[in-house]
Amino acid sequence: MDDVLAAVGPRLKQLRQQRQCTLAALSEATGISVSTLSRLESGQRKPSLELLLPIAHAHQVPLDELVGAPPIGDPRVRMKPVRRGDMTIVPLTQQPGGLQAYKMLIGASRSKPDLRTHEGYEWLYVLSGKLRLMLAEHDVVLKVGEAAEFDTRVPHWFGSTGEGPVEILSLFGPQGERMHVRAKPRGRE
């Protein structure tokens, strides 16, 4: 913290000089005395928000630039894919608990049903290929753009139809959390 504060003074001076601004002109623009500005630049006075905000405004720079805040990191989420047999699962949510989102690529060889049950609720959306979904006595094929939702306490299984791989989005949550998809009101086309 001391190193960050010590670097503010030289940064203020460099910025003022780059803009060819005198201490007197900066004092007039900020309402801060010339002596206070000089002590800030030389490191004899600790910078405070009360002093830095008017200086940032006068120079029209973000406060981060005056204090040398670290750059903002890459905003992209880079989740590591998980391989389970011929299925690749990419988690899309970072926090544990609650609703979880996954992108799944299911290979063509995952076509032999093995029904299971567990707590929760699942919503599936087909991005590419054809998804076979077995849910209790139902055996359905979902095509691109189709979705299904179900209580995972009901025996279920999903995979490829065997014709090729299938890519889906999956939202999974604890029991009681249901996904609702907005649809056109009935009677309107």
N, C-alpha and C positions, 0 to 999 in steps of 0.2 A: 504494500500500500504506500509506503514511504517513497519507493522508487517511482510509482505512478504520479504521486503528488509533486515530486521533485522535477519530473519531466514536463509539467504543465507550464511553468514559467518560460523556459526556452521555446516551447511550442507557441505560446502567446506572442512572444517577441518576433519569432520567425513569421508568423501569420501576419502580424501588423506590418512588418517590413515588406513582405511580399506584396501587400496591398498598398504600399507607399503611403501609409497613414502615420501621422505623428502622434505622440502621446497626447498632445493637446487636443488634436482632432478627435481621438478616441475618447478622451475625457468628456468632451462636449457631447458626443453621440451617446455615451453611456450614463453620464451623471456621476461617474467615479472619478475621484481626484487624480491628478497627474502623479502625485507622489505614491498613491495606493497602486496605480497601474505599474509604475516603475518598480515598486517593491514586489509585486506579483511576478513580473518578468524576471527579476533577479533572484527570485526564490526566497526573499526575506519575509514574504507574507504568504501564509497558506491560502490556497484557493478555496473558495466556498461557492456554493450554488448561487448565493445572493450576488456574488461578483461575476461569476462565469456566465450566467444567463444573459445579462445585458451585453456582455462582450460578444457572445455567440450571435445575439440578435444584430448587433452593429456590423459584424463581419458577414452576416447572413450564412452562417455555417451551423451544422448540428453541434450540439453540446458534446457529443461523442468525439468529434474531431479535436476539440480543445483538450480533452482529458486523455486522448489516445486510447479510447475503448477498443477492446479486441474486435476484429471484424466478425460479423455474424457468420456462423458456419453454414455449410451447405444445407438447405432446407429439405432436400430430398430424403425420404425414408428408405433406408437400405436394409431390408429385412432378409435374412438368410433363408434360402429355400431348404426344405426338409424333404428327403427322399424316403418313401415308404413303399418298397417293392417297385411297382411300375407306376407309382403316383408321386408327383412332385407337388408339395404344398408350400405356398408362399404366404406367410402371415402378413396381413396388412395393418394390423393394430399393434401398438406397442405396449399398452398398459394391460396388466393382468385383470381378470375378472370382468364382469359385465359382457356386453355384446362384443364378439370377436369376428373379424372379417378375414377371409382367406381367398386366395386365388389358387385353383387346383388344376393341374394338368394330369389327366388320367389316361394311361396307355391303353391301347386296344386289347391287350392281354388281360386286363382286369374286367372280365366279363362273366365270371362264375360267382353267382350270388352267395353271400354268407350273411344272413340277416342277424342284426344285433340290436340291443337296446341300451339306453343310458339316459341320464337326466338331461333335460334341455329342450331347446326348440331350434329348428334349423330352417333356413331359407336358402334355396339354390336358384341360380340363374345361369342359363347355358349361353356361353360366349361363342363357342364353335363346336362342331361335331354333334353327336347325338348321345344323350345321357339316358341310360336305363335306370329307372327308379322302382324299387320294389318296396312297398309299404303295406305290411300285413298281407291282405289278399289281393292288393292292387299291384299290377305290373305294367308300368307305363313308360313310354319313350318321349323324352322332351327334346325339342329341336331348338335351334338358335333363336334366342329371344324369349323363350318360354321359361317360366319360373314355377317353383313348387315350394310349399312350406308345410312343415309337419312337426308333431310332437315326437321327440326322439325316444320316448318310452314305448312307442309303438315299434314292433320289429321292422327294421328297415335295412336297405342296402342300396348303394348307387355305384354305377361304374359305366364302362363303355358298352355299347351294343355289340361290340366285337368287330364292327365295320371299320373302325379307326379310332384315334384318340379323341378325347373330349376335353374342353376347357370350360371351367365353371367359376363363378363367384359364389362363395358360401358365407352366410352370416349365421353365427351360432351363438346362442345365449342361454343363460340359466332358465330354468322352467318359469314360464309366465311372461317372458320377454318375446313378443311376437313382432314380426316385420310386417308392416302394412304397405302395400304398393298402391299408389293412386291410379285409378282407372277412370276411363271416360264414364260419365253417368249413363245408365241404361237408357236406351231410346235415342241417343244422339250418336250420329256417325260422323 
